[in-house]
């Protein structure tokens, strides 16, 4: 079972999996969940001894074009002590295809970059930015360099 929380200020959505909660709330900067008649506070970076892996996922997008696109670089601007992984998901013939790339932590935000393999092309793209298990990061901005491939259109 999973619980979804929506941040009304940023419209960000969080998903908490493996929980049987009826409500989530933040009070004075602390996260609480209601499960039946029990109130639970979420603290730390582990759940039953297993490290959390923080991540941010986008939905599928077509960059407002029905043409195929290639993405050759992704620039995650983030704060964190460890590197990140970037996963691209493309849809080809109704099947998802994932590719994972690493981004090392650097002193300057502009230098963080994932250089993608050549050849990945699709109309639809999604991206997942993940930290290291037990770590934390703050994603400030995600810039994707996509360009149209005028050879073929979807459908």
N, C-alpha and C positions, 0 to 999 in steps of 0.2 A: 504494500500500500504506500502511496505517496501523498504528500501535502504540498500545496503550492501557496506561496506568499507573494503578494504584489506590493511593491513600494510605490505609493501614490505620488510621491515627489518626482521620482526618476523613471517611473513605469517599468522598473526592473522586476523580473520574476525570479524567484528562488524556488527550487524543488527539493524537498526533503524526502528521501526514499526510506523504506523499511520502517515507517512509523505509523502508529494508529492514533492519530491526533484528530481532534475536532476543531482546534483553534490554535493559532500562533499569535503572540503579541510581544512587542518590545516595550519594556518599561525601564526608564532611567538607564538606557543603553544596554540592558540585559535582555536576552531572548528566552521566552517562556513558551511552553506548549501545554495544552490541556488534553489529557487522555483519560476518558471516563470521569472519575472524580479526583484524579491525581493531577497536580500541577508540577511540571518538570522544568527545571532551568537547564538550558544548553550552555555548557562551558567547556573550555579546553579544545584540544585538537584531535581527540580520540573518541571513539564510540566502542565500548566493550573491548578496549585494548587495540582496536584497529584505527590507524591514522586516517583522518579525513583527507580527501584529495580535492582541494578547492578548484572550481572551474566555472567558466562563463561560456554559454552556448548561444549562438544566434539561431534564428529560424532560417528556413530555406529562402533564398532571394535570387532574383534574376537581374538585378541591377537595372531594372526598368527597361529591359530590352528582350525581345524574343529570339535574338541571335545567340549563337554560341559565344562564350567568353573563355579566355584563358586568364589565370591569375598567376603572376610570376613572383610577387613579393607581398608579404604581409608585415606591417609594422605595428606591433603591440607596444603602446606607451604605458609602462607599468612601474610600480614601486614594489620592491620585494627583494629579499636577500638571496633568493635562488632563481634559477632559470625557469622557463616555462616550456610547455609543449604546445604546438599549434596543430590541430587536426582539421584538415579540409574534408568536407563530404560533398561529393558530386553525385548527380543522378544521371545514369546512362541506361537506356532501355529498361526503365522502371526498377533498376537495382542501384542501391547506394554503394559508393566506392569511397573508402576512407584512406587518407594518407597522413602520416604523423611526421612533424618536423620539430626540431628543438631550437629554442631561443635562449641564449645564455644571458645572465644578468650582467648589465653594464652600468657604469657610473652615469652615463648620459642617456636620457630617455630616447633621444632621436636615433641612437645607434642600435636599438633593439630591432632585430629584423629576422624574419624567416624567409629564406630564399627557396622557392618551390622548384620541384623537378619540372623539366619541360615535358609537354605532352598532355597534361591534364587539361581537359576542356569540357565544358558543359554549359547548358543554359542555366541550370540551378546550382547554387553553391550555398553551403553552410559552414560555419567555423566554430571550433571549440578551442578555448584557451584554458590550459590546465596548469596548476602549480604542482609542486612536489608534495607527496603525501605528508601530512602533518604540518605543512608550511602555510604561509599566507601571502597574498599579493593583492594589490589594488590596481585594477586596470583603469587607466585614465582615458585612453582613446585607442581605437582599433582602426587602422587605415589599411585598406585593401587596394592593391594596384591591379585592376582588372582591365582588359581590353577586348574589344569585340573582334571576333573572327568572322569576317564577312562572307566566308565561303558557303555557309549553310545556315538555314533557319530551322527552328524546332517545328516539328509537325509537318 
